[in-house]
Amino acid sequence: MTENVVTENDEVLFDPFAPGFTDDPYPQYRQLREAGPVYQHPLGFWLLTQHAEVSDLLRSGLSVEDRNLGPSPMRDLREQAGIDVDPRAGGLSMLDRDPPDHTRLRSLVSKVFTPRSIAALEPEVTALVDEALDRIAEAGSVDLVEELAFPLPFAVISRMLGMPPVDHVRLRELTAQLVRSLEPVNDPATLAAIAAADAELSAVIADVIAWKRDNEADDLLTALIAAEHDGDVLSDEELVAQVVLLYVAGHETTVNLIAGGVLALLREPDQLALLRERPDLAGAATEELLRYDSPVQLSRRITLEPHTILGHVIPPGSFVIASLASANRDERFWGPDADQVRIDRPDARRHVSFGGGPHHCLGAALARLEARVAFGRLVERFDTLALDGEVEWNGRINLRGPGRLPVSVTA
Ligand code: HEM
C-alpha cells in the first residue's frame, strides 16, 4: 500500500454522521481529496473523492448487487432488524442489478422512456412551471421547495406514468421513507421502516398496474406493460420494481436540483444577474448547478474480485463508495474556482452528477428539461428573487438538498 491509503489506525476523515455534515459536506470532502484519491474507512469500506478515480469507477462495470457478499455490517444490521433482504440490493430494479439482468431491464425500459418522448414534454413542463409561478407571484413569499421544486417533478413523473388519482400524501411519505435505503443507515429501526415502506409502495404500485391493464392509455405505464424486446417481457415483479424506481427517482432527485440550484444562484447574485441578462444560458446553468451541488452525492459499487485502483488492491467483498459531490468539486480537475458557481463554465457538463457507465441515469434528459425550464422561467418572470429566511437542509447524506427554501419575489 502506498502513503495515499489512510488505514484504520489513522484519523477518521469521513464521518457523514458528524454534526453539520448534511448542511455542508464539502469541507470533509476537501480534506479527503487532500489526503489522497483512495481512502479506506476504519469500518472497512473504501471511498473515492477525486474526479478521475470516480469517473473510472463508474465506468468499470463493478457489481451493484451485494447478495453474494459474506458477513458485513449491513448484514448484521438487517439481522438485528429482523429482515433478511436489503430493501435496496434485494430489489429487482435495474439500479440494483448486474448484467445480464441489468442489460435486459434497462433495454426494456429505455424502449419506452426515450429522449424523444421526454423532449415532447417541454410544453407541458413549461405550463406546469408557469402555473406554479402564478401561485408564487400571488403569495409573494413562499417555501420554494413546497411550491415548485417538489410539485413540478412529482406532477411530471405522475403524468408521464399515467398514475390514477391515488393518495399522493401517503405516496409522498412512502417514497421519502424508501429513499432512505440510499442513505448510509446505521440503526435497525430505520432499516425496518425502509423495508416496510418498500413493501407498502410495491403493493400500491402493483394495484396501479392491475388497474392500468384495464385502463390503457397513451402513457408510460401502458407502454411498460406492453414493452417487449427480442421476445422478452418484464415479469410482474420486475415491472413493479422498475415503476417504483422511475417514480421515486423521478422526483426525489430533481427536487434537490431545482431547490439547490436556486439557492446557489441566490447566494451568488452576480450569477443570478447573468442568467437574467442571458436566459439562453439556462441550459448551461443547469449543468453548472448540477456540478456545484450534486443532487445525488454518492454512488456505491461492490468488488466481487480483487480490484486495483492506483496500485491499491481492494479485496473482494468490499464496498467502494464514489463521492460524486466531491468529484464535482475536485480542484485538480476543475481548477481553482471549483467551489464557485460559474453558469457559463465551458466544461460543466463533465460533472458526474448523473453517474456514468452502465448505470448512467436514465432520466437525465427529463431532469435537465425540468430544471432548465424552471431556472429560465423564474428569472424571466420575477424582477426580484431573494432569500426570505433560514434555509433548512433535508438532513440527507446522499439525496441531499434544501428541505425548506423561503424566498420572496416581485413580478
Ligand atoms: C440512475 C442521478 C433524475 C431515473 C441514476 C444514477 C445517478 C442518478 C447518479 C446512477 C446511480 C449509480 O450508478 O449508482 C440523478 C439525478 C437526477 C436524476 C442527479 C436529477 C437531478 C432522474 C429522473 C429519472 C431517473 C427524473 C426518471 C424518471 C433513473 C434510473 C436510473 C438512474 C431509472 C437507473 C439506471 C440504471 O441502473 O441503469 N440517477 N437522477 N433519474 N436514474 Fe437518475
Residues whose N, C-alpha, C, O or C-beta is under 5 A from the ligand:
A	BS01	HEM	M94 L95 R106 L246 A249 G250 T253 T254 L257 P295 V296 S299 R300 S353 F354 G355 P358 H359 H360 C361 L362 G363 A364 L366 A367
